[in-house]
Amino acid sequence: MSDKVVYSSDPLFSGEAGKAGTPRQPEPVRLAFQRGAKGSGVTKLERLVMHPTHKDAMLGRLKKALGCGGTLKDGTFEFQGDHRDKLEKLLLADGYKVKRVGGA
């Protein structure tokens, strides 16, 4: 039996996804900090290409590692407080390219 994928219902699927040398993330994830009217602000992680169920699992893992609350809104991770430095280290360790967006 062949290990080749014959059919996929995923519209973003390309047959080359499993081949060596193909990046699993086509562009860097964006890491930003946004301060609202009150409070300590929110760290946002955007443009992460991943299945929604895997995003939920990753959210739980990152919240535990950062020691903060967070949520997933429209495919964007939002963490309470300024955690850009820690989050960048965790993502780089997982093999993601990170681009910091915004000031400071």
QUIKASUL-V642622 format. One record per residue. N is the residue number from 0. PHI is phi in radians with two decimals (none if undefined). OMEGA is omega in radians with two decimals (999 if undefined). Layout:
BEGIN
<<N,PHI,OMEGA> <N,PHI,OMEGA>>
END
This chain:
BEGIN
<<0,none,-3.10> <1,-1.54,3.09> <2,-1.55,-3.09> <3,-1.32,3.10> <4,-1.33,-3.12> <5,-1.60,-3.08> <6,-2.58,3.06> <7,-2.41,3.12> <8,-1.52,3.13> <9,-1.34,-3.10> <10,-1.19,3.14> <11,-1.65,-3.08> <12,-1.26,2.95> <13,-2.19,-3.07> <14,-1.07,-3.09> <15,-1.62,-3.04> <16,-1.07,-3.09> <17,-1.55,-3.08> <18,-1.32,3.14> <19,-1.15,3.12> <20,1.60,3.12> <21,-1.56,-3.13> <22,-1.20,3.13> <23,-1.43,3.11> <24,-2.20,-3.04> <25,-1.13,3.13> <26,-2.40,-3.13> <27,-1.11,3.04> <28,-1.31,-3.10> <29,-1.79,-3.10> <30,-2.07,-3.06> <31,-2.38,3.06> <32,-2.12,-3.11> <33,-2.25,3.12> <34,-1.73,3.12> <35,-1.56,-3.14> <36,-1.18,3.13> <37,-2.28,3.00> <38,1.45,-3.05> <39,-1.63,3.09> <40,1.68,-3.05> <41,-2.36,3.00> <42,-1.63,-3.10> <43,-1.96,3.08> <44,-2.12,-3.03> <45,-2.13,3.04> <46,1.11,3.07> <47,-1.60,-3.10> <48,-1.51,-3.07> <49,-2.89,3.08> <50,-1.14,-3.09> <51,-0.96,3.13> <52,-1.21,3.09> <53,-1.26,3.09> <54,-1.13,3.10> <55,-1.09,3.13> <56,-1.15,3.14> <57,-1.17,3.11> <58,-1.04,3.13> <59,-1.07,-3.14> <60,-1.13,-3.12> <61,-1.21,3.11> <62,-1.08,3.11> <63,-1.16,-3.12> <64,-1.19,-3.11> <65,-1.51,-3.12> <66,1.22,-3.11> <67,-2.52,3.06> <68,-1.54,3.13> <69,-2.96,-3.13> <70,-2.60,3.11> <71,-2.10,-3.13> <72,-2.07,3.12> <73,0.90,3.11> <74,1.43,3.14> <75,-1.90,3.08> <76,-1.38,3.07> <77,-2.27,3.14> <78,-2.04,-3.12> <79,-1.32,3.11> <80,1.72,-3.13> <81,-1.67,-3.10> <82,-2.19,-3.06> <83,-1.07,-3.08> <84,-1.14,3.13> <85,-1.09,-3.11> <86,-1.11,3.12> <87,-1.10,3.12> <88,-1.09,3.14> <89,-1.12,-3.12> <90,-1.22,3.09> <91,-1.12,3.09> <92,-1.15,3.11> <93,-1.45,3.09> <94,1.69,3.12> <95,-1.61,2.99> <96,-1.56,-3.05> <97,-2.13,3.05> <98,-2.09,3.10> <99,-1.44,-3.08> <100,-2.06,3.13> <101,1.71,-3.10> <102,-1.40,3.10> <103,0.55,999>>
END
